[in-house]
């Protein structure tokens, strides 16, 4: 199949309340590149963080993509027209000191790489470096919608690996949006003994219970003592904070057992600092604060396998499937965080 040529529709983001359907030329590809027709693209919580992107607007967002190869650049041998694929938007160099010591997401190349123009478009061009180390074939039995979860699950995998999760540990997940729910699902799959989830939305707390949380509590009502009631008097071996709210971070810090770890999985607003008592939190209590960002290509491959095997079942988390013209509605649903879990845009509709 040759390049479709002509123009394509894109959802151009100006802010969360101003997303316009525009036309731009279908990207032309070069050697080593792929042109992919986007069949499904998930809206990530980071997509609705206006402070993170307003200075670059207008732009086409969307990085949780799945689609079909429609054109193959010269020299590409691993992929052919018609292949069903997902692609990582950020990929590492695999040769710098960060990559060679396992810190792929600190790589300068990873911070600069992306596909063009973005996932909320009918087609994207995958640069050669993304094709080489960040594009993966989908098994026939996996839907495009399920495949959009591979990128966020890769991020979750990296986070729990860095936090050193082990079977039998107790886990507190603060914030039960899509990231929090994936953490619940993965922690359950990895053998967590007790999982408690919190959120401000009863809709999402119900989803947390369905995803494997033993207990799901309103954030406003949560106290560390409530975790202890569910965990034989002990606090959490692992706390995963999936929101940047200062109150949530403080709840998490107060809930870490001696020898435990708190994983800060979400960014805060710019300029936010959290005071932590060296004596009370660290000294003699052997607690750890960990952070994480993105996922490596290996994490993507593992996430793909977990979803394909049914170990992590993601389809029940899809709450809305919208066409490209409804992208603004989708962003509002995600930003409001009340009646949605995963919103997926299907650009071919």
TIKOLPA-90979 format. One record per residue (C-alpha): residue in three letters; x, y, z. Coordinates in nm, 4 decimals, padded with zeros to 6 digits. Example, Ala and Ser with C-alpha at 12.3 -4.5 7.8 and 13.67 -1.06 7.14 Angstrom:
<mimars>
[ALA; [01.2300; -00.4500; 00.7800]];
[SER; [01.3670; -00.1060; 00.7140]];
</mimars>
This chain:
<mimars>
[UNK; [00.0000; 00.0000; 00.0000]];
[UNK; [00.1475; 00.3346; -00.0985]];
[UNK; [00.1352; 00.6601; 00.0915]];
[UNK; [-00.2293; 00.7738; 00.0882]];
[UNK; [-00.1096; 01.1254; 00.0067]];
[UNK; [-00.3292; 01.4336; 00.0341]];
[UNK; [-00.4462; 01.5656; 00.3678]];
[UNK; [-00.5503; 01.4015; 00.6900]];
[UNK; [-00.7542; 01.5102; 00.9900]];
[UNK; [-00.5853; 01.5880; 01.3211]];
[UNK; [-00.7129; 01.7064; 01.6585]];
[UNK; [-00.5131; 02.0246; 01.7210]];
[UNK; [-00.4800; 02.1008; 02.0937]];
[UNK; [-00.4805; 02.4647; 02.2073]];
[UNK; [-00.5944; 02.3865; 02.5624]];
[UNK; [-00.8238; 02.1316; 02.7245]];
[UNK; [-01.1324; 02.3310; 02.6262]];
[UNK; [-01.0162; 02.4224; 02.2773]];
[UNK; [-00.9342; 02.1296; 02.0493]];
[UNK; [-00.9987; 02.1875; 01.6810]];
[UNK; [-01.0229; 01.9383; 01.3969]];
[UNK; [-00.7772; 02.0570; 01.1337]];
[UNK; [-00.6272; 01.9226; 00.8148]];
[UNK; [-00.2573; 01.8776; 00.7469]];
[UNK; [-00.0644; 01.6831; 00.4842]];
[UNK; [-00.0224; 01.3106; 00.5422]];
[UNK; [00.3422; 01.2771; 00.6541]];
[UNK; [00.5975; 01.1652; 00.3982]];
[UNK; [00.8366; 00.9015; 00.5224]];
[UNK; [01.2069; 00.8529; 00.4588]];
[UNK; [01.4519; 00.5626; 00.4814]];
[UNK; [01.4023; 00.3443; 00.7869]];
[UNK; [01.0648; 00.4985; 00.8664]];
[UNK; [00.7041; 00.3767; 00.8777]];
[UNK; [00.3713; 00.5403; 00.8072]];
[UNK; [00.1033; 00.4036; 01.0390]];
[UNK; [-00.2714; 00.4507; 01.0136]];
[UNK; [-00.3914; 00.5102; 01.3685]];
[UNK; [-00.6808; 00.2889; 01.4700]];
[UNK; [-00.6853; 00.3719; 01.8423]];
[UNK; [-00.5132; 00.6288; 02.0620]];
[UNK; [-00.5626; 00.6556; 02.4376]];
[UNK; [-00.5900; 00.9835; 02.6260]];
[UNK; [-00.3268; 00.9863; 02.9013]];
[UNK; [-00.3596; 01.1793; 03.2245]];
[UNK; [-00.0474; 01.3702; 03.1244]];
[UNK; [-00.2250; 01.4881; 02.8081]];
[UNK; [-00.4590; 01.7017; 03.0185]];
[UNK; [-00.1821; 01.8664; 03.2279]];
[UNK; [-00.2098; 02.2098; 03.0689]];
[UNK; [00.0879; 02.3618; 03.2534]];
[UNK; [00.3090; 02.0985; 03.0917]];
[UNK; [00.2171; 02.1879; 02.7329]];
[UNK; [00.0596; 02.5332; 02.6991]];
[UNK; [00.3866; 02.6996; 02.6027]];
[UNK; [00.4098; 02.4662; 02.3006]];
[UNK; [00.0483; 02.4934; 02.1821]];
[UNK; [-00.0981; 02.4428; 01.9314]];
[UNK; [00.0111; 02.0828; 01.8835]];
[UNK; [-00.1203; 01.7337; 01.8151]];
[UNK; [-00.1046; 01.5193; 02.1283]];
[UNK; [-00.1486; 01.1461; 02.1748]];
[UNK; [00.1226; 00.8896; 02.2483]];
[UNK; [-00.0674; 00.5708; 02.3404]];
[UNK; [-00.1115; 00.4538; 01.9833]];
[UNK; [-00.1990; 00.1381; 01.7933]];
[UNK; [-00.2476; 00.1043; 01.4209]];
[UNK; [-00.1619; -00.0558; 01.0906]];
[UNK; [00.1470; -00.0046; 00.8762]];
[UNK; [00.0497; 00.1485; 00.5408]];
[UNK; [00.3912; 00.2415; 00.4041]];
[UNK; [00.7412; 00.1068; 00.4681]];
[UNK; [01.0556; 00.3134; 00.4190]];
[UNK; [01.3634; 00.1951; 00.2352]];
[UNK; [01.5755; -00.0403; 00.4437]];
[UNK; [01.3024; -00.1513; 00.6840]];
[UNK; [01.3035; -00.5304; 00.7039]];
[UNK; [01.1200; -00.6160; 01.0269]];
[UNK; [00.7852; -00.4674; 00.9234]];
[UNK; [00.5641; -00.4826; 00.6176]];
[UNK; [00.2487; -00.3160; 00.4927]];
[UNK; [-00.0516; -00.4504; 00.6801]];
[UNK; [00.1305; -00.5234; 01.0064]];
[UNK; [-00.0574; -00.4329; 01.3239]];
[UNK; [00.1765; -00.2408; 01.5552]];
[UNK; [00.2212; -00.0211; 01.8578]];
[UNK; [00.5064; 00.2252; 01.8944]];
[UNK; [00.6779; 00.3976; 02.1860]];
[UNK; [00.6905; 00.7730; 02.1352]];
[UNK; [01.0126; 00.8116; 02.3386]];
[UNK; [01.3015; 00.5716; 02.2751]];
[UNK; [01.6545; 00.5630; 02.4248]];
[UNK; [01.9903; 00.5492; 02.2508]];
[UNK; [02.0936; 00.2292; 02.4355]];
[UNK; [02.4600; 00.3421; 02.4341]];
[UNK; [02.4948; 00.6343; 02.6791]];
[UNK; [02.6004; 00.5963; 03.0434]];
[UNK; [02.2378; 00.6209; 03.1557]];
[UNK; [02.1163; 00.3439; 02.9261]];
[UNK; [02.4136; 00.1228; 03.0055]];
[UNK; [02.3383; 00.1474; 03.3778]];
[UNK; [01.9672; 00.0734; 03.3364]];
[UNK; [01.8418; 00.4330; 03.3529]];
[UNK; [01.6961; 00.4406; 03.0012]];
[UNK; [01.4392; 00.7079; 03.0801]];
[UNK; [01.7153; 00.9500; 03.1862]];
[UNK; [01.8660; 00.9228; 02.8354]];
[UNK; [01.8906; 01.2496; 02.6405]];
[UNK; [01.7852; 01.0718; 02.3209]];
[UNK; [01.4691; 00.9444; 02.4892]];
[UNK; [01.3795; 01.3001; 02.5866]];
[UNK; [01.4160; 01.4245; 02.2294]];
[UNK; [01.2502; 01.1442; 02.0331]];
[UNK; [00.8850; 01.1403; 01.9289]];
[UNK; [00.6647; 01.0459; 01.6374]];
[UNK; [00.4957; 01.2956; 01.4054]];
[UNK; [00.2559; 01.4644; 01.4451]];
[UNK; [00.0908; 01.2807; 01.7378]];
[UNK; [-00.1579; 01.0041; 01.8047]];
[UNK; [-00.4754; 01.2093; 01.7695]];
[UNK; [-00.4401; 01.2037; 01.3933]];
[UNK; [-00.5350; 00.9689; 01.1125]];
[UNK; [-00.1705; 00.8857; 01.0330]];
[UNK; [00.1664; 00.9173; 01.2054]];
[UNK; [00.5225; 00.8945; 01.0793]];
[UNK; [00.7503; 00.6789; 01.2913]];
[UNK; [01.1125; 00.8001; 01.2696]];
[UNK; [01.3805; 00.5403; 01.2027]];
[UNK; [01.4987; 00.5288; 01.5644]];
[UNK; [01.1413; 00.4581; 01.6841]];
[UNK; [01.1041; 00.1878; 01.4199]];
[UNK; [01.4356; 00.0322; 01.5191]];
[UNK; [01.3874; 00.0081; 01.8950]];
[UNK; [01.0340; 00.1126; 01.9857]];
[UNK; [00.7886; -00.0541; 01.7475]];
[UNK; [00.6265; -00.3890; 01.8251]];
[UNK; [00.4033; -00.6306; 01.6360]];
[UNK; [00.0654; -00.7037; 01.7901]];
[UNK; [-00.0671; -01.0584; 01.8237]];
[UNK; [-00.3761; -01.1230; 01.6132]];
[UNK; [-00.5949; -01.1762; 01.9185]];
[UNK; [-00.5167; -00.8350; 02.0725]];
[UNK; [-00.7485; -00.5500; 01.9768]];
[UNK; [-00.6142; -00.2062; 01.8896]];
[UNK; [-00.7980; -00.0690; 02.1930]];
[UNK; [-00.6263; -00.3142; 02.4272]];
[UNK; [-00.2930; -00.2319; 02.2640]];
[UNK; [-00.3207; 00.1333; 02.3669]];
[UNK; [-00.2608; 00.0157; 02.7253]];
[UNK; [00.0863; -00.1188; 02.6440]];
[UNK; [00.2606; 00.2173; 02.6857]];
[UNK; [00.0989; 00.3082; 03.0209]];
[UNK; [00.1487; -00.0457; 03.1534]];
[UNK; [00.5167; -00.0216; 03.0529]];
[UNK; [00.5446; 00.2875; 03.2741]];
[UNK; [00.3757; 00.1027; 03.5610]];
[UNK; [00.6063; -00.1968; 03.5171]];
[UNK; [00.9134; 00.0231; 03.5407]];
[UNK; [00.7781; 00.1918; 03.8511]];
[UNK; [00.7070; -00.1272; 04.0402]];
[UNK; [01.0423; -00.2727; 03.9377]];
[UNK; [01.2249; 00.0353; 04.0681]];
[UNK; [01.0218; 00.0177; 04.3887]];
[UNK; [01.1330; -00.3441; 04.4326]];
[UNK; [00.7890; -00.5005; 04.4685]];
[UNK; [00.7936; -00.8598; 04.5951]];
[UNK; [00.5272; -01.1278; 04.6408]];
[UNK; [00.3564; -01.1067; 04.9760]];
[UNK; [00.3982; -00.7319; 05.0173]];
[UNK; [00.1157; -00.5013; 05.1160]];
[UNK; [00.0432; -00.2119; 04.8792]];
[UNK; [-00.1365; 00.1217; 04.9092]];
[UNK; [-00.2333; 00.2877; 04.5794]];
[UNK; [-00.3202; 00.6552; 04.6244]];
[UNK; [-00.5329; 00.7668; 04.3301]];
[UNK; [-00.7370; 00.5197; 04.1254]];
[UNK; [-00.7287; 00.6704; 03.7787]];
[UNK; [-00.5968; 00.4594; 03.4951]];
[UNK; [-00.2411; 00.4578; 03.6328]];
[UNK; [-00.3592; 00.3606; 03.9784]];
[UNK; [-00.5793; 00.0827; 03.8416]];
[UNK; [-00.2922; -00.0574; 03.6359]];
[UNK; [-00.0793; -00.0533; 03.9503]];
[UNK; [-00.3533; -00.2461; 04.1331]];
[UNK; [-00.3770; -00.5015; 03.8505]];
[UNK; [-00.0007; -00.5473; 03.8280]];
[UNK; [00.0518; -00.5660; 04.2038]];
[UNK; [-00.2176; -00.8331; 04.2219]];
[UNK; [-00.0542; -01.0253; 03.9361]];
[UNK; [00.2835; -01.0030; 04.1118]];
[UNK; [00.1498; -01.1528; 04.4335]];
[UNK; [00.0683; -00.8599; 04.6621]];
[UNK; [-00.0944; -00.9833; 04.9817]];
[UNK; [-00.3100; -00.6799; 05.0602]];
[UNK; [-00.3985; -00.3927; 04.8275]];
[UNK; [-00.5777; -00.0802; 04.9465]];
[UNK; [-00.6763; 00.1900; 04.6949]];
[UNK; [-00.7993; 00.5444; 04.7492]];
[UNK; [-00.9623; 00.8068; 04.5295]];
[UNK; [-01.1974; 01.1022; 04.5465]];
[UNK; [-01.4432; 00.9348; 04.3044]];
[UNK; [-01.6722; 00.6484; 04.4025]];
[UNK; [-01.6886; 00.5556; 04.0337]];
[UNK; [-01.3155; 00.4908; 04.0342]];
[UNK; [-01.3194; 00.3192; 04.3711]];
[UNK; [-01.5654; 00.0678; 04.2264]];
[UNK; [-01.3197; 00.0128; 03.9406]];
[UNK; [-01.0381; -00.0390; 04.1922]];
[UNK; [-01.2390; -00.3101; 04.3680]];
[UNK; [-01.3069; -00.4824; 04.0362]];
[UNK; [-00.9361; -00.4584; 03.9513]];
[UNK; [-00.8292; -00.6470; 04.2625]];
[UNK; [-00.8086; -00.4023; 04.5514]];
[UNK; [-00.9008; -00.5681; 04.8808]];
[UNK; [-01.0246; -00.2356; 05.0167]];
[UNK; [-01.1113; 00.0911; 04.8383]];
[UNK; [-01.1543; 00.4088; 05.0431]];
[UNK; [-01.2561; 00.7674; 04.9805]];
[UNK; [-00.9417; 00.9827; 04.9924]];
[UNK; [-01.1041; 01.2295; 05.2310]];
[UNK; [-01.1772; 00.9503; 05.4802]];
[UNK; [-00.8444; 00.7697; 05.4550]];
[UNK; [-00.6179; 00.7429; 05.7574]];
[UNK; [-00.3091; 00.5226; 05.7959]];
[UNK; [-00.4904; 00.3414; 06.0781]];
[UNK; [-00.7466; 00.2205; 05.8228]];
[UNK; [-00.4691; 00.0544; 05.6243]];
[UNK; [-00.3421; -00.1103; 05.9411]];
[UNK; [-00.6894; -00.2508; 06.0069]];
[UNK; [-00.6703; -00.4323; 05.6723]];
[UNK; [-00.3085; -00.5432; 05.7114]];
[UNK; [-00.2667; -00.7086; 06.0512]];
[UNK; [-00.1688; -00.3833; 06.2196]];
[UNK; [00.1112; -00.2939; 05.9787]];
[UNK; [00.1451; -00.0011; 05.7402]];
[UNK; [00.2153; -00.0506; 05.3682]];
[UNK; [00.5328; -00.2152; 05.2424]];
[UNK; [00.4842; -00.0208; 04.9188]];
[UNK; [00.2936; 00.3036; 04.8697]];
[UNK; [00.2311; 00.4161; 04.5111]];
[UNK; [00.1130; 00.7760; 04.4736]];
[UNK; [-00.0607; 00.8286; 04.1380]];
[UNK; [-00.1597; 01.1901; 04.1849]];
[UNK; [00.0404; 01.5083; 04.2299]];
[UNK; [-00.1865; 01.6450; 04.5032]];
[UNK; [00.0194; 01.7431; 04.8066]];
[UNK; [-00.2431; 01.6008; 05.0434]];
[UNK; [-00.2178; 01.2638; 04.8678]];
[UNK; [00.1623; 01.2618; 04.8881]];
[UNK; [00.1462; 01.3404; 05.2586]];
[UNK; [-00.1046; 01.0576; 05.3114]];
[UNK; [00.1360; 00.8281; 05.1340]];
[UNK; [00.4362; 00.9357; 05.3400]];
[UNK; [00.2399; 00.8701; 05.6585]];
[UNK; [00.1484; 00.5184; 05.5409]];
[UNK; [00.4916; 00.3622; 05.4744]];
[UNK; [00.5925; 00.0729; 05.7005]];
[UNK; [00.9452; 00.0547; 05.8416]];
[UNK; [01.1669; -00.0814; 05.5634]];
[UNK; [00.9057; 00.0185; 05.3073]];
[UNK; [00.9082; 00.2294; 04.9923]];
[UNK; [00.6960; 00.5129; 04.8568]];
[UNK; [00.6872; 00.5464; 04.4784]];
[UNK; [00.5974; 00.8945; 04.3511]];
[UNK; [00.4434; 00.8010; 04.0173]];
[UNK; [00.2882; 01.1358; 03.9206]];
[UNK; [00.4372; 01.4851; 03.8885]];
[UNK; [00.3150; 01.7750; 04.0974]];
[UNK; [00.2322; 02.1225; 03.9743]];
[UNK; [00.5426; 02.3328; 03.9024]];
[UNK; [00.7306; 02.4567; 04.2071]];
[UNK; [00.5759; 02.2205; 04.4605]];
[UNK; [00.8120; 02.0942; 04.7309]];
[UNK; [00.7372; 01.8394; 05.0029]];
[UNK; [00.9197; 01.8660; 05.3360]];
[UNK; [01.0214; 01.5248; 05.4685]];
[UNK; [01.1593; 01.4731; 05.8179]];
[UNK; [01.4991; 01.3064; 05.7917]];
[UNK; [01.4702; 01.1677; 06.1437]];
[UNK; [01.1067; 01.0542; 06.1400]];
[UNK; [01.0908; 00.9168; 05.7869]];
[UNK; [01.4406; 00.7866; 05.7152]];
[UNK; [01.6650; 00.7602; 06.0193]];
[UNK; [01.6373; 00.4178; 06.1891]];
[UNK; [01.3248; 00.3360; 05.9843]];
[UNK; [01.5008; 00.2353; 05.6606]];
[UNK; [01.2340; 00.3844; 05.4342]];
[UNK; [01.2910; 00.4716; 05.0684]];
[UNK; [01.1450; 00.7356; 04.8353]];
[UNK; [01.1508; 00.6325; 04.4688]];
[UNK; [01.0396; 00.8071; 04.1499]];
[UNK; [00.9889; 00.6929; 03.7938]];
[UNK; [00.9282; 00.8294; 03.4467]];
[UNK; [00.8181; 00.6571; 03.1248]];
[UNK; [00.9196; 00.3016; 03.0325]];
[UNK; [01.2000; 00.1374; 02.8367]];
[UNK; [01.1529; -00.0677; 02.5170]];
[UNK; [01.1939; -00.3824; 02.7274]];
[UNK; [00.9110; -00.2633; 02.9518]];
[UNK; [00.6907; -00.2222; 02.6432]];
[UNK; [00.7693; -00.5767; 02.5324]];
[UNK; [00.6865; -00.7138; 02.8782]];
[UNK; [00.3645; -00.5109; 02.8972]];
[UNK; [00.2577; -00.6439; 02.5585]];
[UNK; [00.3137; -00.9991; 02.6807]];
[UNK; [00.1202; -00.9477; 03.0046]];
[UNK; [-00.1818; -00.8080; 02.8187]];
[UNK; [-00.1666; -01.0743; 02.5479]];
[UNK; [-00.1560; -01.3509; 02.8101]];
[UNK; [-00.4526; -01.2041; 02.9987]];
[UNK; [-00.2395; -01.1630; 03.3110]];
[UNK; [-00.3349; -00.7948; 03.3113]];
[UNK; [-00.6870; -00.7545; 03.1728]];
[UNK; [-00.7343; -00.4026; 03.0435]];
[UNK; [-01.0478; -00.4146; 02.8298]];
[UNK; [-01.2863; -00.3666; 03.1285]];
[UNK; [-01.1222; -00.0282; 03.1960]];
[UNK; [-01.2321; 00.1224; 02.8634]];
[UNK; [-01.5249; 00.3504; 02.9422]];
[UNK; [-01.5510; 00.5649; 02.6279]];
[UNK; [-01.4626; 00.5132; 02.2610]];
[UNK; [-01.4867; 00.8387; 02.0662]];
[UNK; [-01.4222; 00.9538; 01.7128]];
[UNK; [-01.1568; 01.2117; 01.6276]];
[UNK; [-01.4162; 01.4908; 01.6131]];
[UNK; [-01.5043; 01.4113; 01.9764]];
[UNK; [-01.1488; 01.4533; 02.1087]];
[UNK; [-01.2369; 01.7670; 02.3066]];
[UNK; [-01.5187; 01.5790; 02.4799]];
[UNK; [-01.2691; 01.3059; 02.5624]];
[UNK; [-01.0222; 01.5524; 02.7133]];
[UNK; [-01.2955; 01.7015; 02.9304]];
[UNK; [-01.3934; 01.3561; 03.0550]];
[UNK; [-01.0332; 01.2779; 03.1502]];
[UNK; [-00.9748; 01.6198; 03.3083]];
[UNK; [-01.2917; 01.5935; 03.5194]];
[UNK; [-01.1873; 01.2435; 03.6349]];
[UNK; [-01.5328; 01.1475; 03.7559]];
[UNK; [-01.7214; 00.9299; 03.5049]];
[UNK; [-01.4374; 00.7874; 03.3005]];
[UNK; [-01.1511; 00.5448; 03.3391]];
[UNK; [-00.9928; 00.5060; 02.9954]];
[UNK; [-01.1027; 00.7203; 02.7029]];
[UNK; [-00.9898; 00.6050; 02.3606]];
[UNK; [-00.9970; 00.8092; 02.0410]];
[UNK; [-01.0518; 00.6176; 01.7165]];
[UNK; [-00.9284; 00.8531; 01.4421]];
[UNK; [-01.0732; 00.6536; 01.1513]];
[UNK; [-01.4299; 00.7158; 01.2767]];
</mimars>
